[in-house]
Amino acid sequence: MFDSRLATAHGELRAERAATARRLIALGHYTGVRMAELGNTHQDWVVDDWELVAVEVATELGIGRQRASTEMAHGRTLIERLPRLAQVFLAGDLEYGHFTAIAARTALIVDPDLLGIVDERVAAQAPGWAARSRDRVAELVDWLVLEVDPEAIRVAKQRRAERRIDVTPAGNGLADVIGTADAADAAVFDKRLDELARTVCPNDPRTHAERRADALRALSEGATRLACMCGSAECPAGTAEAPAGSIVIHVLAEQATVEGDSETPGLLPGYGAIPAEQVRQMAARARCRPVPRPPALSTEPGYRPSARLADFVRARDLTCRWYGCNAPAEVSDIDHTVPWPAGVTHPSNTKLYCRTHHLVKTFYTGWSDVQGPDGSLTLISPTGRVYQSTPDGALFFPQLAARTGVLARAQAPPPTPARGLAMPTRARPRAHERAYRIARERALNRARAEANPPPF
């Protein structure tokens, strides 16, 4: 007998799809209204009107800025380009992944009449594609596009253009390294790992596969051999000679862990916990620098924070402090909450903002923030919306949230009319860039068709 609970799950799935469609369409309408209000007056700025709206959306929803921008674009697509498909989505008959495939595969259609034909045909067939994979849906849409507007077909990228190396956290102090490279380069890399793995003595306890994995660091550091782990002080392969390099990674750990008095794990930002024993192994061959803590930190002269203050702020915050943003410390600026010189260079008045959010605060009026002595931050939007956050570093090491002193609240200087003059600019406005890319892809398709007329 068909279980009613399974029927409930199916109903919830349809409701989830419909809710996703409503969210995207709501974002699409909001984007249209806000872009009209802003008047496209900053189209040459790096942080243009679209980027500013993406910041507003991301902050309100607590999501990343790139995701917000993508969902805004999807909302506009449902409203402006694929309104019939939008109705299917709203009815719960379309998967989000299928929609993104359809949106991508129809993106080169510029004639509204031809787009309307494709929209109508896809909307009629999409409910029957529910059990199809995303790739299969893309192929089916390509088939329709090829019939209606051949120049709009999205030609698959050549495999060579997909070369990449990805490093992603795998937990327990490990990471996955996955990539596609030029065959000759990969062969050299493979052989070099084998060579390094064989430089240890026969008593090394690791398997050859484990030594190959450990050779990644030696290879990255330019070492000529892999340090042996046999444990013998007389082993000629006991240490690996490596030239001095400029590659720096930061691992946070308790002093007691480094000294062997604690098993509290360390933290490799972006990758997670590092077992205590691994922390000690790393510390034995790395430069260890204590993170200063109150009351060792105080007001500093000038605008630029000292290395000690910068170390503390980056360890305390770990990421951009704008609500919903997770940009890592190494790509974030140290921002004065109350702008310098009205605001002093002090741990209670400095925190991390990624470059985009730093530019938004600096060059767009209306956004303000208030920082607490424990690193907590209150962000206030131009419309008065309030977003509160605490520093991520203190979630792992609570002592980093120690109060650094209450500062007299200085009055921020009023915005000046010329603030936007220093904003970095784009080589080409966003809309022009998109139109250029579409025209280029269509031209390539046209040239390809002319060079290979049927029969193929």
N, C-alpha and C positions, 0 to 999 in steps of 0.2 A: 504494500500500500504506500502511496506517495506520502511522504512525511510532510506535515504542514509546516514544520520548522524549516525545511528546505525551500518551501514555497515562500516563506517569510524572508529567507535570505535572498531569494531571487527578487522579491519585491524591493528589498532594501538596496540591492545592486542597482536597480532601475532608478530608485529615488536618489541614489548617490550620483549617478550619471546626470540626472536632471539638475541636481543641486550644483554640480560642477558647471553645467551650461549656464545656469542662472548667475553664478559667480563671475564667470568670464564675461558674460554680456553686461553685467552691472559694471565691471571694470572697464569694458569698452565704452559704455555711455559716459562714465566718469572721465575717462581719458579724453573723449571728444569735447566735453564741456570745458575741462581745464585747459586743453590746448587752445580752444577758442578764446578763453579768458586771457591767457598769456599772450596771445596774438602773434606767436612765432617770432618774437622780437629778439630771441637769443639763439637763432639757428646756427650761428657761426661759433658759438661757445662750445667747449668740450662738454661742459654740463649744460646742455641745451634744455629747451622746454620739456621735451620728452623725458630726458633724464631726471629733471626736477619732479615731474609727475610720478615717475617710477620710484623716486625716493619717498614721495608722499604715500604711495600705495604700499611699498615695502614696509615702511615704518608703521602704518596703521595695522597691517596684517601680520607683522612680525615675521616676514619672510625676507629672503635675499633680494637684492636689487635686480639681479639678472632674471630671477624667476618672475619678479613683478613685471619687468619689461616684457618678458615673453607672454605672460598672461594678458597684459594690456593689448599686445598685438593680436593675440588670439581672439580677444573680445571684439576688437575692431573688424577682424576678418569675418566673424559670425554676423556682425551687424551690416557691414558694407559689401562684403564679397560673396558670402555663402549664406544668405538669409533662409533659404529653403532647408539647407542642411541644419541650420540652427534649430528649426522646428523639430527635426528628428532628434537632435541632441536633447532638447528640452523635454521631449516625450520619454526620455530614458532609453532610446533605442540605439544609442551610439556610444562606444567606448571613447574615453578621452584620448587614448593612444591612437585610435583609428582617426579621430578628428585631426590630431596633429600631423598624421601622415597625409591626410587629404589636403590640409592647408598648405603643407610644404610642396606637394606635387602639383598644385594648381597655382603656385605663387607667380609663375611667369606669364599667366594670361592677363593681358592688359586691355583687351577689347571687352567692354561690359556685356555686349550681346553674346559673345562666345562664352564668357564666364557664366552668364545666366543659363546657357544650355548645359554646361558641365554641372553647375550647381543643381539643376533640376534632375539630371540623370543620376548623379551621385546620391542625391537625397532619396530618390526612388529605390535605389538598390542597397543603400547602406544598412538598413535594418536586417537584410539577409546576410550581411557579412559578420555578424556578431561573433561567430566561432572561428573566423579567419584570423591569421596572424597579422601583425602590423605590416610586415614585409609583403604579404599577399595583398593586403588592401592597397598598398602603394602601387603594386603591379597592376591591379585592376583599375585604379585611377589613371595611371599612365596610359593604359589601353584606351580609355575614354578621351583623354587629352590628345593623344596622338591622332585620333579620328577627327576631333573638332578643331584643334589648333596645333599642328605639328611643331611649330616653332617654340611652343611653350613646354615641350617635353623636358623633364629634368634628367639629363644624361648622367648616368652613374659616374662618379669620379673614378679616374684611373687608380688602380691599386697602389701605384707608386706614390700618388698624392696623399695617401692615407698613412704615410710613415709617422710613427709616434711612439713615445715611451711614456707609460703611465706608472706612477708609484702611488699606491693607495694603502691606507692602514689595514692591517689584518688582525690586530689585537695581540696581547701578550708580548709586546715588544717586537713584533714582527711587521713586515709590510710585504705586499705583493708587487712585484715588478713585472709588468706585462708590456710587450711592445711589438711593433712591426718595423723592420729596418731594411736597408739595402742588403741584399744577400751577401755581397762581398764584405761589407762592413760587419755583418753579423757573424760571418765565418771567422774573421779576425778576432772579434770579441770572444767567440766561443773558444778558439784556440788559446787565447791569452788567459782565460779563466782556467783552462786545463793546466797551462804552464805554471801559473801561480799556485794552483792546488797541489802541484807535485814538488814544491820547494821545501816542504816540511820533512822532518825525519820520519822513519818508519813507525815510530812509537806514538805519533800523533793520534789521539783517540777518535778523531772525526772521520766520517765516511768521505769519500771523494766528492759526493754531491754536496755535503755540508761545507767542505773546504771551498768548493766553487762558489757557493753562496757567500762565504766569508771573504772571498777574494774580491768581492765588489768594492769593499772599502779600500783595500790595498790598491786596487786598480785606479780608483778615484783619486787616491792620494799620490799616485805616481810611484808606488813602492815597487821594488824589484823582486820581492819575495814576500811570502805570507808568514806571519809570526807563528811558530810552532807552539802547540799546546801540550807537549809531552810532559812538561813540568820539570825537566832536568835543567839544572843551572849550567851544565856543560854542553847543552845542545847548541851546535853552531847555527841552527835555524831558529833559535829561541826568540829573537827579536827581528822585526822587519824594518829595514832602513827606508825612510820615506823623505823626500825633499819637503822643505817647508812650503806649505800651501796657504791659500787665502780662503778656503772653504770653511765656513763657520756654521755649526748647528748649535742650538741652545737646548740643554736639558736641565730641568729644574729638579732639585732633590734636597732633602733634609741633610744637614751636616752630619747627623748621626748615621744616616744611611751610607754616606760616603766613607765614613770612618769605620763602618762595620758594626756599629752599636744598635742598628735598627734595620728591620726588614721592610720599612715603609717604601713603596715603589717610588721611582722618579717619574717625571713627566716630560715626554718629548712632544711639544706642542704640535697639534695637527695629526699625531699618531697615537697618542694615549699613553697608558702606563708602561713603564719600563721596569722589569723585575730588579730588585735591589742588587742582586749579584751582578747583573749586567751593568747597572749604574756604577758599581765599584770598578768593574773592568774598564769602562769608558773613562772614569775619573783618573785611573792610573796612568793613562796616556794622553790626557787632555789638560787644558788649562782651566783650573777651577777659580771662579771669581765669586766671592760671597755677595749676595744681593743685600745692599744696605737697607736697614730698617729704621723706623723712628726710634729714638730721637736723633739718629745720625744724619737725617736729612733736614734741611732747613731752606730758607729763602736764598736764592742764588742771584747774583747780579747779572744783568743782561738778558737777552731774549733766548739764546740757545741753552738748553739744559746741559749740565755736565754729564759725563759718561755714567757716573754713579746714579744720578737722578733718572737718566734715561733707562738704565738697567732696571731700576725699581719699577718705573711706570710700565715698562714692557712685561715684566714678570707679573705684576699685579693685574694688568688688563688682559694680556695674551692676544686680544683681538681688538678690532675697531669697536668703540663703545657706542656707536649709533645703534639705536634699538633695532634688532633684527639682523644686524650686519655681523658677519663672521670673518671678515678679511683679517689675515694673520698679522701679528705685530711687525714682522719684517717688511711688510709693504704698507705700513701705516705711519702717519706723521704724529708727532707729539704736539697736541693743540693746547693752547692756553684757554681755559674755560672763560675767564674774563680776559679779553684780549690784552696782550702786552702793549704798552707799558702800564696801563691802568691796572692790569692784573699781574701779579708777581709770578716769577718762575719758581714754583713750589709744588711739592707732590699733591697738595690739596687743591691746586689750580691747574694741573696738567693731566691729560689723559690721551689715549690713542684715538685718532680718527683716520680712516682710510682717506686717500687723496680726494675721492669724489665727495665724501661727506664733509671733509675739511673745506673744499671749495664751496659746497652748498652753504655752509655756515658763514663762510667769509664773504661771499659775493652776492648771496641772495638775502634780502632783508626778511625778517619775520621769525626765523628760527632762533631759539635761544636755549641755553642749558645752564643748569645749576649743579655744582659738584659738592659732595659731602666730604668731610675729612677722612672717611673710610673708603673713599673711591666710588661711592654710589653716585649715580648720575640721574638727573631729571631733565628730560628733553621736552621742550615745549614748541609745538608747531605754530605757524602763523595764525591758525584758527583757534588756538588755545588748547588743543589736544595735548595731553600730558602722557609721557612714556617714561617709565622708571626702570633702571637696571642696576645690577651690581657687577663688579669686576669678576671675570672668569677665573683668574689666577687664585683668588681667595676661596673659590669653591674647592680647590685642590689643597691649597696651603692657607688655612684660615689666618695665620699670622700676617699675611700680606694685606689683610683688611684692617690692620691696626690703625687707629686714628693718627693722622699725620699733622694734626693741628687745625684749629678753627681760624680761618682768616677773616679779617674785616671785609665785609662784602663791598667790593669796589664797584663803582658805577661804570658799566661798559660804555665806551665811546659811541656816540651816535653814528649810524651809517653815513658814509659820504657818497655824494652823487657819482663820483668817479671810481667807485670800487670795482665795477665791472671791467675797467680798462686793463686790469692785470690778469683777467681770466684767460687761460690758454684757449686757443682757438682750433677749430677743425680744419683740415685741409679741404674738405668738401662738406656742405651741410648734409645732415642725415637723409633727408628726402632725396636730395640729388644723388647721394651715394647709392641709395636703394634703386633709383631709376636707372642709374648707370649700370649697376650689376645686372638688372633684368634685361636691359637693352643688349648688353654684351653677351649674355647667355643665349638670348634669342638670335643674335647675329651669328654666333657660333653654330647653333642648330641649323640656321638657314644655309650657311656655307657648307656644313657637313652634308646636308640634303642635296645641294647643288652638285657637290663633288661625287656623290654616290646616288645617282637617280635610279629609280626602280627599273627593271628587276635588280635587286641587290646582288 
